[in-house]
Amino acid sequence: MAMLNAVLRTFCKQTVGRYQHVSALTGSSSVPVRWIKTNSKLLSSVQQVQVVDGGKKLNVTWDDGKSFDFHSIWLRFQCPCSNCREESSGLFRTRPADIPLGLKIKDAVKTDNGDVQVQWKEEQHHGHFSQDFLHQHIYSKDQLQAKKEVSRPVFKRSDGCGTLNEDGLAKLSGGSYGERLLSNFSPRFDENVRGGVTRFLDMYQVLSKFRVEHPNEFKTLCRVPISIQMEYENSDYPVLMSKRRPMIYLDDYGDVISVVWHTYMHAPLEVPEEDVEEFYNAYQLLGRAVEFSEDAIDTKLKPGEVIAFNNRRMLHARSAYEEGGSGKRHFQGGYLSGDDFKSRLLVLAKKMGDPRPAIRIGNNDWR
């Protein structure tokens, strides 16, 4: 674990730019910095606030003339005050059961600095929201779509983190990356080794084409659950993993956020009779799309090279090593948590003043 943490730190190491903390909100005590930090640039100014729909919503009008309604209950669950959030972490510590049902806004005002103060009706509680925070979290359909369209990798430079985040695959050779990773993984490759070509295939790319060519089968794989099982009883660390889920998960926009393709780990299918043939037909068609895809990437590691890839997105295989080669090969690999990688990526991006979300990493996150 210590070695993997060292690798994670090395792989994600970036030069961080300066960033500033947003001042604590007037009228609230010890607002967690993490919760209200932005990219230190005023996004838009609040011009007017008005309680509407009988207190169920707060209408906010901005200096560009646009307005948006924030639901009362949405605002309550975002309250940044020290009573609602842990000061150090920003975690919301108010229990859902403690917030009145059908909570309505009693009053709302714009403060002298343009922030918004909200007073709720059914409980003696008020929240103080920065105008930057509100503007950054508008959840209209158009705004959510706009956020989705600009949800590109947080690092646009040609670095390992950004490449792995965007493409799911990154090859690092030489330089500080290669040297530091090699010191942890200690792989050795001889130029005289024959064979051993590694092949990668982006499953997101396969599914984007499969969805167009076989729309009904795509829907089947999103609906019918498969059974996955891995069992190693006779080992130092016995393992028995069992899972039942559809092969493909979609988000609220219908985009793929997760896919499982473990052809060697399938347990007996447990679905209604009418789904059996439909599932296997779709499964076999996707199998053909994988096998005969023209989008596979073939590469062979050279001395001093390291490959990192998203195991929840990239299919990978290797050709056999050929007889007659006189070289020697020593190889080591390791796993990093996808959630840890994404967390470190977002932390570094935020320090560089880039608040955009990371691209999906296949962990069922809808963002």
Secondary structure by P-SEA (a helix, b strand, c coil): caaaaaaaaaaacccccbbbbcccccccccccccccccccccccccccccccccccbbbbbccccbbbbbbaaaaaaaccccccccccccccccccccccccccccccccccccbbbbbbccccbbbbbbaaaaaaccccaaaaaaaaaacccccccccaaaaaaaccbbbbcccaaaaaaaaacbbbbbcccccbbbbbbcaaaaaaaaaaacaaaaaaaacbbbbbbbbbccccbbbbbbbbcccbbbccccccccccccccccccccccccaaaaaaaaaaaaaaaaaacccbbbbbbcccbbbbbcccccccccccccccccbbbbbbbccccaaaaaaaaaaaaaaaccccccccccccccc
